[in-house]
């Protein structure tokens, strides 16, 4: 699942276009945001995540070098991008016809948070946004399980809208 060429291309891109920020302040900011706002801000977080995901989709398309790459080509890049940026580590993914299931650990959004509901809304939005940008079609993403709920992994279901 960890193609060295994919990881190398993502690392080069991130070195040239990225910035390193320690996880601690980001985790603390997000944790406090969740505590202070409840979940009324969820729509904004998903929307913002989707915008970021669309930007990532543009970057991934440029790294891959194809205007309309296949899902089997794109998903390893998405996994590498998430891992190399420190957002989360994709443990496994499953590609189906119009659906992708991501199982991730160490989501920066779920660390140090306990909640009854999933909290990785920016990541849900980002996953939908990446697929929308790459395919030109609308996608939904739902977090089925979350580390903040005491689960082992965060599990995301990304589905093509019909």
MDAnalysis code that builds the backbone (N, CA, C; Angstrom):
import MDAnalysis as mda
import numpy as np

u = mda.Universe.empty(486, n_residues=162, atom_resindex=np.repeat(np.arange(162), 3), trajectory=True)
u.add_TopologyAttr("name", ["N", "CA", "C"] * 162)
u.add_TopologyAttr("resid", np.arange(1, 163))
u.add_TopologyAttr("resname", ["UNK", "UNK", "UNK", "UNK", "UNK", "UNK", "UNK", "UNK", "UNK", "UNK", "UNK", "UNK", "UNK", "UNK", "UNK", "UNK", "UNK", "UNK", "UNK", "UNK", "UNK", "UNK", "UNK", "UNK", "UNK", "UNK", "UNK", "UNK", "UNK", "UNK", "UNK", "UNK", "UNK", "UNK", "UNK", "UNK", "UNK", "UNK", "UNK", "UNK", "UNK", "UNK", "UNK", "UNK", "UNK", "UNK", "UNK", "UNK", "UNK", "UNK", "UNK", "UNK", "UNK", "UNK", "UNK", "UNK", "UNK", "UNK", "UNK", "UNK", "UNK", "UNK", "UNK", "UNK", "UNK", "UNK", "UNK", "UNK", "UNK", "UNK", "UNK", "UNK", "UNK", "UNK", "UNK", "UNK", "UNK", "UNK", "UNK", "UNK", "UNK", "UNK", "UNK", "UNK", "UNK", "UNK", "UNK", "UNK", "UNK", "UNK", "UNK", "UNK", "UNK", "UNK", "UNK", "UNK", "UNK", "UNK", "UNK", "UNK", "UNK", "UNK", "UNK", "UNK", "UNK", "UNK", "UNK", "UNK", "UNK", "UNK", "UNK", "UNK", "UNK", "UNK", "UNK", "UNK", "UNK", "UNK", "UNK", "UNK", "UNK", "UNK", "UNK", "UNK", "UNK", "UNK", "UNK", "UNK", "UNK", "UNK", "UNK", "UNK", "UNK", "UNK", "UNK", "UNK", "UNK", "UNK", "UNK", "UNK", "UNK", "UNK", "UNK", "UNK", "UNK", "UNK", "UNK", "UNK", "UNK", "UNK", "UNK", "UNK", "UNK", "UNK", "UNK", "UNK", "UNK", "UNK", "UNK", "UNK", "UNK", "UNK"])
u.atoms.positions = np.array([
    [0.821, -1.194, 0.000],
    [0.000, 0.000, 0.000],
    [0.870, 1.265, 0.000],
    [2.080, 1.189, 0.526],
    [2.948, 2.369, 0.606],
    [3.953, 2.334, -0.536],
    [3.559, 2.849, -1.690],
    [4.397, 2.899, -2.876],
    [5.480, 3.967, -2.675],
    [6.753, 3.573, -2.698],
    [7.848, 4.534, -2.469],
    [7.851, 5.709, -3.446],
    [7.468, 5.463, -4.694],
    [7.436, 6.559, -5.674],
    [6.348, 7.574, -5.325],
    [5.181, 7.093, -4.905],
    [4.086, 7.981, -4.503],
    [4.526, 8.825, -3.316],
    [5.090, 8.189, -2.310],
    [5.525, 8.901, -1.105],
    [6.609, 9.915, -1.451],
    [7.531, 9.549, -2.303],
    [8.601, 10.462, -2.706],
    [8.039, 11.698, -3.392],
    [7.104, 11.507, -4.324],
    [6.503, 12.646, -5.027],
    [5.757, 13.554, -4.057],
    [5.020, 12.967, -3.117],
    [4.280, 13.759, -2.136],
    [5.248, 14.527, -1.246],
    [6.315, 13.894, -0.809],
    [7.301, 14.566, 0.048],
    [7.955, 15.745, -0.664],
    [8.320, 15.553, -1.920],
    [8.926, 16.645, -2.690],
    [7.943, 17.805, -2.789],
    [6.695, 17.503, -3.114],
    [5.673, 18.544, -3.211],
    [5.527, 19.291, -1.888],
    [5.418, 18.559, -0.792],
    [5.236, 19.192, 0.520],
    [6.445, 20.031, 0.917],
    [7.644, 19.572, 0.588],
    [8.841, 20.363, 0.897],
    [8.838, 21.683, 0.136],
    [8.390, 21.636, -1.113],
    [8.387, 22.835, -1.943],
    [7.203, 23.756, -1.641],
    [6.045, 23.202, -1.300],
    [4.824, 23.990, -1.154],
    [4.280, 24.056, 0.268],
    [4.829, 23.283, 1.187],
    [4.251, 23.172, 2.525],
    [5.006, 23.957, 3.577],
    [4.482, 23.837, 4.788],
    [5.099, 24.443, 5.956],
    [4.908, 23.464, 7.112],
    [5.907, 23.333, 7.961],
    [5.816, 22.411, 9.082],
    [5.279, 23.159, 10.290],
    [4.228, 22.601, 10.878],
    [3.623, 23.166, 12.082],
    [3.520, 22.032, 13.101],
    [3.961, 22.241, 14.332],
    [3.842, 21.194, 15.346],
    [2.372, 20.801, 15.572],
    [2.130, 19.519, 15.803],
    [0.767, 19.019, 16.011],
    [0.134, 19.541, 17.294],
    [0.943, 19.744, 18.337],
    [0.408, 20.143, 19.642],
    [-0.507, 21.348, 19.584],
    [-0.069, 22.469, 19.022],
    [-0.947, 23.634, 18.963],
    [-2.210, 23.402, 18.131],
    [-2.095, 22.631, 17.055],
    [-3.268, 22.351, 16.224],
    [-4.265, 21.505, 17.001],
    [-3.780, 20.457, 17.664],
    [-4.671, 19.607, 18.470],
    [-5.344, 20.415, 19.571],
    [-4.586, 21.259, 20.240],
    [-5.136, 22.071, 21.334],
    [-6.182, 23.048, 20.804],
    [-5.894, 23.699, 19.701],
    [-6.848, 24.633, 19.102],
    [-8.151, 23.920, 18.767],
    [-8.051, 22.776, 18.085],
    [-9.252, 22.044, 17.671],
    [-10.011, 21.512, 18.881],
    [-9.302, 21.011, 19.874],
    [-9.935, 20.510, 21.098],
    [-10.718, 21.616, 21.792],
    [-10.122, 22.788, 21.926],
    [-10.806, 23.910, 22.572],
    [-11.980, 24.397, 21.733],
    [-11.818, 24.385, 20.429],
    [-12.914, 24.779, 19.543],
    [-14.112, 23.859, 19.740],
    [-13.860, 22.554, 19.844],
    [-14.947, 21.602, 20.058],
    [-15.614, 21.819, 21.417],
    [-14.825, 22.074, 22.432],
    [-15.373, 22.283, 23.779],
    [-16.207, 23.552, 23.853],
    [-15.765, 24.597, 23.202],
    [-16.442, 25.888, 23.304],
    [-17.653, 26.019, 22.389],
    [-17.628, 25.335, 21.266],
    [-18.676, 25.570, 20.286],
    [-19.726, 24.475, 20.204],
    [-19.474, 23.343, 20.811],
    [-20.399, 22.239, 20.604],
    [-20.304, 21.803, 19.155],
    [-21.387, 21.319, 18.588],
    [-21.345, 20.858, 17.201],
    [-22.131, 21.753, 16.259],
    [-22.534, 22.940, 16.714],
    [-23.199, 23.870, 15.826],
    [-22.283, 24.352, 14.714],
    [-21.011, 24.203, 14.902],
    [-20.029, 24.671, 13.927],
    [-19.657, 23.571, 12.925],
    [-20.265, 22.404, 13.073],
    [-19.922, 21.257, 12.228],
    [-20.022, 21.533, 10.741],
    [-21.088, 22.209, 10.310],
    [-21.262, 22.505, 8.885],
    [-20.138, 23.357, 8.331],
    [-19.703, 24.328, 9.126],
    [-18.596, 25.189, 8.709],
    [-17.296, 24.392, 8.601],
    [-17.083, 23.470, 9.547],
    [-15.872, 22.648, 9.516],
    [-15.858, 21.716, 8.308],
    [-17.010, 21.141, 7.982],
    [-17.102, 20.276, 6.801],
    [-16.870, 21.107, 5.535],
    [-17.513, 22.267, 5.463],
    [-17.361, 23.150, 4.303],
    [-15.903, 23.557, 4.115],
    [-15.262, 23.967, 5.200],
    [-13.853, 24.370, 5.135],
    [-12.973, 23.193, 4.729],
    [-13.266, 22.015, 5.300],
    [-12.522, 20.811, 4.926],
    [-12.682, 20.490, 3.455],
    [-13.896, 20.670, 2.935],
    [-14.147, 20.377, 1.520],
    [-13.347, 21.323, 0.620],
    [-13.288, 22.588, 0.985],
    [-12.497, 23.554, 0.209],
    [-11.015, 23.142, 0.219],
    [-10.515, 22.770, 1.391],
    [-9.121, 22.319, 1.497],
    [-8.912, 21.037, 0.693],
    [-9.880, 20.135, 0.746],
    [-9.792, 18.893, -0.018],
    [-9.733, 19.135, -1.517],
    [-10.504, 20.111, -1.983],
    [-10.476, 20.434, -3.412],
    [-9.098, 20.976, -3.811],
    [-8.501, 21.778, -2.937],
    [-7.143, 22.255, -3.209],
    [-6.172, 21.077, -3.253],
    [-6.309, 20.159, -2.302],
    [-5.449, 18.973, -2.275],
    [-5.655, 18.136, -3.539],
    [-6.903, 18.045, -4.006],
    [-7.190, 17.316, -5.242],
    [-6.456, 17.907, -6.431],
    [-6.402, 19.229, -6.493],
    [-5.658, 19.905, -7.555],
    [-4.173, 19.571, -7.462],
    [-3.636, 19.602, -6.237],
    [-2.222, 19.267, -6.033],
    [-1.950, 17.817, -6.439],
    [-2.819, 16.918, -6.008],
    [-2.620, 15.497, -6.306],
    [-2.665, 15.264, -7.809],
    [-3.611, 15.905, -8.487],
    [-3.694, 15.757, -9.942],
    [-2.395, 16.235, -10.602],
    [-1.821, 17.327, -10.087],
    [-0.571, 17.827, -10.673],
    [0.599, 16.888, -10.389],
    [0.599, 16.263, -9.212],
    [1.664, 15.306, -8.878],
    [1.547, 14.056, -9.751],
    [0.304, 13.572, -9.919],
    [0.063, 12.373, -10.721],
    [0.380, 12.657, -12.192],
    [0.070, 13.877, -12.629],
    [0.373, 14.252, -14.004],
    [-0.708, 13.880, -14.999],
    [-1.906, 13.602, -14.517],
    [-3.023, 13.279, -15.406],
    [-4.215, 14.138, -15.044],
    [-4.964, 14.568, -16.046],
    [-6.136, 15.415, -15.810],
    [-7.252, 14.642, -15.103],
    [-7.494, 13.401, -15.534],
    [-8.548, 12.583, -14.937],
    [-7.991, 11.217, -14.535],
    [-7.195, 11.181, -13.463],
    [-6.614, 9.893, -13.035],
    [-7.682, 8.959, -12.467],
    [-7.399, 7.672, -12.498],
    [-8.335, 6.682, -11.965],
    [-8.312, 6.710, -10.438],
    [-9.386, 6.218, -9.835],
    [-9.463, 6.162, -8.373],
    [-8.355, 5.273, -7.817],
    [-8.049, 4.178, -8.499],
    [-6.994, 3.290, -8.003],
    [-5.636, 3.983, -8.031],
    [-5.471, 4.970, -8.904],
    [-4.230, 5.731, -8.950],
    [-4.227, 6.824, -7.878],
    [-5.378, 7.424, -7.620],
    [-5.482, 8.583, -6.732],
    [-5.449, 8.217, -5.250],
    [-6.115, 7.144, -4.867],
    [-6.241, 6.807, -3.444],
    [-4.883, 6.623, -2.756],
    [-3.898, 5.983, -3.375],
    [-2.589, 5.916, -2.712],
    [-1.972, 7.301, -2.478],
    [-2.203, 8.232, -3.395],
    [-1.701, 9.594, -3.211],
    [-2.424, 10.294, -2.061],
    [-3.726, 10.098, -1.970],
    [-4.482, 10.677, -0.861],
    [-3.948, 10.126, 0.457],
    [-3.727, 8.825, 0.511],
    [-3.196, 8.188, 1.719],
    [-1.825, 8.747, 2.079],
    [-0.959, 8.872, 1.085],
    [0.387, 9.404, 1.331],
    [0.312, 10.862, 1.773],
    [-0.546, 11.641, 1.146],
    [-0.709, 13.048, 1.480],
    [-1.143, 13.202, 2.939],
    [-2.138, 12.418, 3.354],
    [-2.620, 12.490, 4.744],
    [-1.521, 12.091, 5.724],
    [-0.801, 11.032, 5.401],
    [0.262, 10.569, 6.292],
    [1.439, 11.524, 6.367],
    [1.873, 12.009, 5.227],
    [3.046, 12.884, 5.189],
    [2.764, 14.263, 5.783],
    [1.522, 14.714, 5.743],
    [1.180, 16.001, 6.361],
    [0.932, 15.860, 7.854],
    [0.774, 14.623, 8.340],
    [0.534, 14.396, 9.758],
    [-0.922, 14.533, 10.158],
    [-1.823, 14.610, 9.182],
    [-3.248, 14.723, 9.504],
    [-3.751, 13.413, 10.096],
    [-3.344, 12.309, 9.513],
    [-3.685, 10.982, 10.027],
    [-2.846, 9.961, 9.264],
    [-2.916, 8.719, 9.710],
    [-2.240, 7.620, 9.010],
    [-3.310, 6.672, 8.494],
    [-3.346, 6.472, 7.200],
    [-4.312, 5.543, 6.610],
    [-3.790, 4.135, 6.845],
    [-4.521, 3.389, 7.662],
    [-4.147, 1.999, 7.944],
    [-4.524, 1.093, 6.786],
    [-5.702, 1.333, 6.235],
    [-6.140, 0.575, 5.068],
    [-7.268, 1.325, 4.385],
    [-7.464, 0.977, 3.128],
    [-8.592, 1.525, 2.386],
    [-9.154, 0.431, 1.501],
    [-10.417, 0.582, 1.152],
    [-11.089, -0.377, 0.298],
    [-11.778, 0.402, -0.815],
    [-11.428, 0.088, -2.040],
    [-12.014, 0.744, -3.200],
    [-13.135, -0.116, -3.761],
    [-14.321, 0.465, -3.850],
    [-15.458, -0.197, -4.488],
    [-15.845, 0.646, -5.700],
    [-16.916, 0.283, -6.392],
    [-17.297, 1.001, -7.619],
    [-17.465, 2.502, -7.403],
    [-18.337, 2.887, -6.505],
    [-18.606, 4.309, -6.287],
    [-18.459, 4.660, -4.808],
    [-17.541, 3.972, -4.149],
    [-17.359, 4.160, -2.715],
    [-15.920, 3.799, -2.328],
    [-15.390, 4.533, -1.349],
    [-14.080, 4.218, -0.789],
    [-14.220, 4.250, 0.724],
    [-13.698, 3.251, 1.379],
    [-13.714, 3.173, 2.833],
    [-12.278, 3.383, 3.320],
    [-12.080, 4.400, 4.160],
    [-10.767, 4.681, 4.733],
    [-10.788, 4.343, 6.212],
    [-9.789, 3.600, 6.668],
    [-9.601, 3.333, 8.096],
    [-8.307, 4.009, 8.489],
    [-8.420, 4.994, 9.397],
    [-7.244, 5.789, 9.735],
    [-6.999, 5.785, 11.234],
    [-5.746, 6.024, 11.598],
    [-5.417, 6.191, 13.015],
    [-4.699, 7.521, 13.180],
    [-4.636, 7.961, 14.399],
    [-3.939, 9.195, 14.751],
    [-4.475, 10.428, 14.031],
    [-5.800, 10.492, 13.842],
    [-6.384, 11.705, 13.265],
    [-6.091, 12.873, 14.191],
    [-5.532, 13.914, 13.645],
    [-5.199, 15.091, 14.447],
    [-6.452, 15.704, 15.071],
    [-7.608, 15.468, 14.468],
    [-8.858, 16.046, 14.951],
    [-9.464, 15.262, 16.110],
    [-9.097, 13.992, 16.256],
    [-9.689, 13.160, 17.308],
    [-8.772, 12.966, 18.510],
    [-7.521, 13.362, 18.387],
    [-6.581, 13.154, 19.484],
    [-6.938, 14.050, 20.662],
    [-6.899, 13.453, 21.834],
    [-7.150, 14.169, 23.088],
    [-8.572, 14.710, 23.214],
    [-9.518, 14.129, 22.475],
    [-10.923, 14.534, 22.556],
    [-11.753, 13.296, 22.863],
    [-12.707, 13.445, 23.766],
    [-13.679, 12.386, 24.029],
    [-15.051, 12.940, 23.687],
    [-15.835, 12.165, 22.921],
    [-17.147, 12.617, 22.520],
    [-18.008, 11.430, 22.147],
    [-19.303, 11.612, 22.215],
    [-20.231, 10.546, 21.827],
    [-20.362, 10.440, 20.311],
    [-20.075, 11.543, 19.618],
    [-20.206, 11.584, 18.160],
    [-18.824, 11.738, 17.524],
    [-18.699, 11.339, 16.243],
    [-17.446, 11.565, 15.521],
    [-17.119, 13.060, 15.457],
    [-15.832, 13.393, 15.512],
    [-15.422, 14.798, 15.540],
    [-14.526, 15.212, 14.366],
    [-14.203, 14.318, 13.475],
    [-13.249, 14.625, 12.404],
    [-13.944, 15.240, 11.181],
    [-14.773, 16.241, 11.437],
    [-15.552, 16.862, 10.368],
    [-14.690, 17.498, 9.273],
    [-13.587, 18.178, 9.617],
    [-12.766, 18.733, 8.532],
    [-12.182, 17.648, 7.623],
    [-11.836, 16.517, 8.204],
    [-11.293, 15.421, 7.406],
    [-12.382, 14.801, 6.522],
    [-13.599, 14.668, 7.044],
    [-14.716, 14.186, 6.219],
    [-14.925, 15.091, 5.015],
    [-14.959, 16.391, 5.270],
    [-15.130, 17.342, 4.179],
    [-13.982, 17.268, 3.182],
    [-12.758, 17.156, 3.695],
    [-11.580, 17.110, 2.825],
    [-11.609, 15.883, 1.912],
    [-11.986, 14.734, 2.459],
    [-12.041, 13.528, 1.632],
    [-13.071, 13.692, 0.512],
    [-14.243, 14.232, 0.843],
    [-15.252, 14.472, -0.197],
    [-14.722, 15.470, -1.223],
    [-14.071, 16.525, -0.764],
    [-13.554, 17.555, -1.663],
    [-12.493, 17.045, -2.623],
    [-11.599, 16.192, -2.140],
    [-10.557, 15.626, -3.007],
    [-11.200, 14.854, -4.151],
    [-12.146, 13.987, -3.808],
    [-12.788, 13.180, -4.851],
    [-13.602, 14.046, -5.806],
    [-14.258, 15.085, -5.288],
    [-15.016, 15.985, -6.161],
    [-14.103, 16.684, -7.152],
    [-12.982, 17.168, -6.673],
    [-12.050, 17.889, -7.546],
    [-11.473, 16.971, -8.615],
    [-11.169, 15.748, -8.252],
    [-10.522, 14.838, -9.191],
    [-11.509, 14.262, -10.202],
    [-12.743, 13.974, -9.755],
    [-13.707, 13.337, -10.657],
    [-14.667, 14.309, -11.326],
    [-14.822, 15.514, -10.759],
    [-15.807, 16.456, -11.289],
    [-17.235, 16.073, -10.929],
    [-17.384, 15.130, -10.003],
    [-18.711, 14.687, -9.553],
    [-18.853, 14.980, -8.070],
    [-20.090, 14.934, -7.562],
    [-20.327, 15.201, -6.143],
    [-20.171, 13.932, -5.308],
    [-19.495, 14.089, -4.162],
    [-19.251, 12.989, -3.239],
    [-19.684, 13.391, -1.835],
    [-20.102, 12.415, -1.057],
    [-20.397, 12.596, 0.367],
    [-19.387, 11.786, 1.154],
    [-19.081, 12.253, 2.343],
    [-18.230, 11.480, 3.234],
    [-18.844, 11.506, 4.617],
    [-18.919, 10.340, 5.205],
    [-19.465, 10.208, 6.552],
    [-18.450, 9.471, 7.417],
    [-18.201, 10.017, 8.599],
    [-17.333, 9.323, 9.545],
    [-18.200, 8.334, 10.306],
    [-17.943, 7.050, 10.131],
    [-18.756, 6.003, 10.749],
    [-18.348, 5.734, 12.194],
    [-17.049, 5.776, 12.449],
    [-16.506, 5.565, 13.794],
    [-15.377, 6.554, 14.010],
    [-15.152, 6.918, 15.282],
    [-14.139, 7.919, 15.579],
    [-13.367, 7.550, 16.841],
    [-12.101, 7.830, 16.824],
    [-11.239, 7.621, 17.992],
    [-11.776, 8.388, 19.203],
    [-12.375, 9.549, 18.970],
    [-12.934, 10.350, 20.065],
    [-14.080, 9.621, 20.771],
    [-14.682, 8.653, 20.101],
    [-15.745, 7.833, 20.685],
    [-15.181, 6.639, 21.443],
    [-13.878, 6.538, 21.496],
    [-13.242, 5.407, 22.150],
    [-12.974, 4.247, 21.204],
    [-13.187, 4.449, 19.922],
    [-12.940, 3.408, 18.924],
    [-11.450, 3.324, 18.629],
    [-11.038, 2.208, 18.060],
    [-9.626, 2.009, 17.741],
    [-9.180, 2.903, 16.588],
    [-10.036, 3.036, 15.575],
    [-9.713, 3.806, 14.374],
    [-10.857, 4.758, 14.034],
    [-10.560, 5.737, 13.220],
    [-11.598, 6.561, 12.603],
    [-11.880, 5.918, 11.243],
    [-13.146, 5.697, 10.956],
    [-13.524, 5.048, 9.705],
    [-14.420, 5.999, 8.915],
    [-14.021, 6.240, 7.663],
    [-14.738, 7.161, 6.783],
    [-15.262, 6.417, 5.570],
    [-16.500, 6.703, 5.213],
    [-17.118, 6.151, 4.025],
    [-17.331, 7.303, 3.036],
    [-16.645, 7.245, 1.913],
    [-16.768, 8.273, 0.880],
    [-17.570, 7.655, -0.253],
    [-18.719, 8.291, -0.570],
    [-19.629, 7.731, -1.582],
    [-19.935, 8.763, -2.654],
    [-20.033, 8.287, -3.878],
    [-20.469, 9.111, -4.994],
    [-21.944, 9.407, -4.814],
    [-22.338, 10.679, -4.932],
    [-23.753, 11.046, -4.854],
    [-24.424, 10.612, -6.155],
    [-25.649, 10.121, -6.030],
    [-26.378, 9.682, -7.236],
    [-27.432, 10.688, -7.617],
])
